[in-house]
Amino acid sequence: MLSKKQLFSRGMLDIAPHMLSVIPFGIICGAIGVDLGFNPYLVYAMSIIIFGGASQIVFLQLLSGGASSLVAVTSVGVINSRHLLYGAVLSEYLEKLSFIKKLLISYVVVDQGFAESNKFFKKNKTEQYLHYHLLGTGITMWVCWQIATLAGIILGSFVPEELGLKFAIPLTFIAIVVQDLKKLDHVIVMLVCGISSLLFFEAPFKSYILISPVIALFVAALLLRLKK
Amino acid sequence: MTWLSITIAGILTYFTRMTMIVLVRRDLLGEKIKAVLAYVPSAVFPAIIFPAIFINDYGAYIEMNDPKIFGALVAIIVGYFSRNVIATIFSGLLSYWIIIFVFLS
């Protein structure tokens, strides 16, 4: 049985490699916000209030492009709706927590943290303090995101744009799913999701990010039927 | 006005994170739904990966010889065999940089 501290550090360790892409991305996010002409305090406040990478950039880009607040807010909601799926998966492991603790831990659920903690949870179902792993991944992400966006806001885009560091984002997610390429059913689900996301990319409010997982999960349910 | 929008967007985002964690109980999800939920990472992350590779900053599809496709393929191969996140990200970036700085410059 691992202690709370051990689980927390394990979470930090598991998420750490992803900082290779999260930190440059945070710097870019902060710099873009200021470049678009927004109040630096406002750009930074988003990292605390929304705390959601791509959705922060989309929000500011929409507003600066002349979209209404309603459109910008709806888009953020739609982009971040994928957390509903993460929550459904994690709920099984967080069941024993008190209501208040559930409310608090929810704030730090992010893509990479969910992915790494979920992998750990699947292998260590019997651990008593599993949620400390999720705290480890989530809090690490939070701290790095705050520092990175703040650096981008204060120093501007000191990461040269020619480096194309935005490309590190898809690479982080490739690193997360790449081992599942061993399983044919997962490969099919991934391709369905990926191709749908390209087909529905123009759908309003960035809803491709919600539509494609729904289609992919439907295909997953069909595959499960076929397997039986 | 922008502050108000950010606050509402933040509350919405928090609700997407919190709702399922608070509401879902073990007996609420059947075995079938749990089996489908096991596919969540494979069903969600490609929706981030594919557009980031195949669609450029201006919303247009990239050419088939775009260095990003090469970088992604290298990352997939390195990631598959190394099982290492840093190696995956770095190999993808490095191969992408080699193409844009050595071959295209």
Boltz contact constraints between the chains, C-beta under 6 A:
constraints:
  - contact:
      token1: [A, 17]
      token2: [B, 85]
      max_distance: 6.0
  - contact:
      token1: [A, 17]
      token2: [B, 86]
      max_distance: 6.0
  - contact:
      token1: [A, 20]
      token2: [B, 89]
      max_distance: 6.0
  - contact:
      token1: [A, 21]
      token2: [B, 89]
      max_distance: 6.0
  - contact:
      token1: [A, 46]
      token2: [B, 6]
      max_distance: 6.0
  - contact:
      token1: [A, 49]
      token2: [B, 6]
      max_distance: 6.0
  - contact:
      token1: [A, 49]
      token2: [B, 10]
      max_distance: 6.0
  - contact:
      token1: [A, 50]
      token2: [B, 9]
      max_distance: 6.0
  - contact:
      token1: [A, 50]
      token2: [B, 10]
      max_distance: 6.0
  - contact:
      token1: [A, 50]
      token2: [B, 13]
      max_distance: 6.0
  - contact:
      token1: [A, 52]
      token2: [B, 13]
      max_distance: 6.0
  - contact:
      token1: [A, 69]
      token2: [B, 5]
      max_distance: 6.0
  - contact:
      token1: [A, 73]
      token2: [B, 5]
      max_distance: 6.0
  - contact:
      token1: [A, 73]
      token2: [B, 8]
      max_distance: 6.0
  - contact:
      token1: [A, 73]
      token2: [B, 9]
      max_distance: 6.0
  - contact:
      token1: [A, 76]
      token2: [B, 9]
      max_distance: 6.0
  - contact:
      token1: [A, 77]
      token2: [B, 12]
      max_distance: 6.0
  - contact:
      token1: [A, 80]
      token2: [B, 13]
      max_distance: 6.0
  - contact:
      token1: [A, 80]
      token2: [B, 16]
      max_distance: 6.0
  - contact:
      token1: [A, 81]
      token2: [B, 16]
      max_distance: 6.0
  - contact:
      token1: [A, 82]
      token2: [B, 44]
      max_distance: 6.0
  - contact:
      token1: [A, 83]
      token2: [B, 16]
      max_distance: 6.0
  - contact:
      token1: [A, 83]
      token2: [B, 17]
      max_distance: 6.0
  - contact:
      token1: [A, 84]
      token2: [B, 16]
      max_distance: 6.0
  - contact:
      token1: [A, 84]
      token2: [B, 20]
      max_distance: 6.0
  - contact:
      token1: [A, 85]
      token2: [B, 40]
      max_distance: 6.0
  - contact:
      token1: [A, 87]
      token2: [B, 20]
      max_distance: 6.0
  - contact:
      token1: [A, 87]
      token2: [B, 21]
      max_distance: 6.0
  - contact:
      token1: [A, 88]
      token2: [B, 20]
      max_distance: 6.0
  - contact:
      token1: [A, 88]
      token2: [B, 24]
      max_distance: 6.0
  - contact:
      token1: [A, 88]
      token2: [B, 37]
      max_distance: 6.0
  - contact:
      token1: [A, 89]
      token2: [B, 37]
      max_distance: 6.0
  - contact:
      token1: [A, 89]
      token2: [B, 40]
      max_distance: 6.0
  - contact:
      token1: [A, 91]
      token2: [B, 20]
      max_distance: 6.0
  - contact:
      token1: [A, 91]
      token2: [B, 21]
      max_distance: 6.0
  - contact:
      token1: [A, 91]
      token2: [B, 24]
      max_distance: 6.0
  - contact:
      token1: [A, 94]
      token2: [B, 21]
      max_distance: 6.0
  - contact:
      token1: [A, 95]
      token2: [B, 26]
      max_distance: 6.0
  - contact:
      token1: [A, 102]
      token2: [B, 21]
      max_distance: 6.0
  - contact:
      token1: [A, 102]
      token2: [B, 22]
      max_distance: 6.0
  - contact:
      token1: [A, 106]
      token2: [B, 17]
      max_distance: 6.0
  - contact:
      token1: [A, 106]
      token2: [B, 18]
      max_distance: 6.0
  - contact:
      token1: [A, 106]
      token2: [B, 21]
      max_distance: 6.0
  - contact:
      token1: [A, 109]
      token2: [B, 17]
      max_distance: 6.0
  - contact:
      token1: [A, 115]
      token2: [B, 41]
      max_distance: 6.0
  - contact:
      token1: [A, 167]
      token2: [B, 68]
      max_distance: 6.0
  - contact:
      token1: [A, 167]
      token2: [B, 96]
      max_distance: 6.0
  - contact:
      token1: [A, 168]
      token2: [B, 89]
      max_distance: 6.0
  - contact:
      token1: [A, 169]
      token2: [B, 52]
      max_distance: 6.0
  - contact:
      token1: [A, 170]
      token2: [B, 49]
      max_distance: 6.0
  - contact:
      token1: [A, 170]
      token2: [B, 52]
      max_distance: 6.0
  - contact:
      token1: [A, 170]
      token2: [B, 53]
      max_distance: 6.0
  - contact:
      token1: [A, 171]
      token2: [B, 75]
      max_distance: 6.0
  - contact:
      token1: [A, 171]
      token2: [B, 89]
      max_distance: 6.0
  - contact:
      token1: [A, 171]
      token2: [B, 92]
      max_distance: 6.0
  - contact:
      token1: [A, 173]
      token2: [B, 45]
      max_distance: 6.0
  - contact:
      token1: [A, 173]
      token2: [B, 48]
      max_distance: 6.0
  - contact:
      token1: [A, 173]
      token2: [B, 49]
      max_distance: 6.0
  - contact:
      token1: [A, 174]
      token2: [B, 75]
      max_distance: 6.0
  - contact:
      token1: [A, 174]
      token2: [B, 76]
      max_distance: 6.0
  - contact:
      token1: [A, 175]
      token2: [B, 79]
      max_distance: 6.0
  - contact:
      token1: [A, 175]
      token2: [B, 85]
      max_distance: 6.0
  - contact:
      token1: [A, 175]
      token2: [B, 88]
      max_distance: 6.0
  - contact:
      token1: [A, 176]
      token2: [B, 45]
      max_distance: 6.0
  - contact:
      token1: [A, 177]
      token2: [B, 41]
      max_distance: 6.0
  - contact:
      token1: [A, 177]
      token2: [B, 42]
      max_distance: 6.0
  - contact:
      token1: [A, 177]
      token2: [B, 45]
      max_distance: 6.0
  - contact:
      token1: [A, 178]
      token2: [B, 76]
      max_distance: 6.0
  - contact:
      token1: [A, 178]
      token2: [B, 79]
      max_distance: 6.0
  - contact:
      token1: [A, 178]
      token2: [B, 80]
      max_distance: 6.0
  - contact:
      token1: [A, 180]
      token2: [B, 42]
      max_distance: 6.0
  - contact:
      token1: [A, 186]
      token2: [B, 42]
      max_distance: 6.0
  - contact:
      token1: [A, 189]
      token2: [B, 39]
      max_distance: 6.0
  - contact:
      token1: [A, 189]
      token2: [B, 42]
      max_distance: 6.0
  - contact:
      token1: [A, 189]
      token2: [B, 43]
      max_distance: 6.0
  - contact:
      token1: [A, 190]
      token2: [B, 42]
      max_distance: 6.0
  - contact:
      token1: [A, 190]
      token2: [B, 46]
      max_distance: 6.0
  - contact:
      token1: [A, 193]
      token2: [B, 43]
      max_distance: 6.0
  - contact:
      token1: [A, 193]
      token2: [B, 46]
      max_distance: 6.0
  - contact:
      token1: [A, 193]
      token2: [B, 47]
      max_distance: 6.0
  - contact:
      token1: [A, 194]
      token2: [B, 46]
      max_distance: 6.0
  - contact:
      token1: [A, 194]
      token2: [B, 50]
      max_distance: 6.0
  - contact:
      token1: [A, 197]
      token2: [B, 47]
      max_distance: 6.0
  - contact:
      token1: [A, 197]
      token2: [B, 50]
      max_distance: 6.0
  - contact:
      token1: [A, 197]
      token2: [B, 51]
      max_distance: 6.0
  - contact:
      token1: [A, 198]
      token2: [B, 50]
      max_distance: 6.0
  - contact:
      token1: [A, 198]
      token2: [B, 54]
      max_distance: 6.0
  - contact:
      token1: [A, 201]
      token2: [B, 51]
      max_distance: 6.0
  - contact:
      token1: [A, 209]
      token2: [B, 47]
      max_distance: 6.0
  - contact:
      token1: [A, 212]
      token2: [B, 47]
      max_distance: 6.0
  - contact:
      token1: [A, 213]
      token2: [B, 43]
      max_distance: 6.0
  - contact:
      token1: [A, 213]
      token2: [B, 44]
      max_distance: 6.0
  - contact:
      token1: [A, 216]
      token2: [B, 43]
      max_distance: 6.0
  - contact:
      token1: [A, 217]
      token2: [B, 36]
      max_distance: 6.0
  - contact:
      token1: [A, 217]
      token2: [B, 43]
      max_distance: 6.0
  - contact:
      token1: [A, 220]
      token2: [B, 36]
      max_distance: 6.0
  - contact:
      token1: [A, 220]
      token2: [B, 39]
      max_distance: 6.0
  - contact:
      token1: [A, 221]
      token2: [B, 36]
      max_distance: 6.0
  - contact:
      token1: [A, 224]
      token2: [B, 35]
      max_distance: 6.0
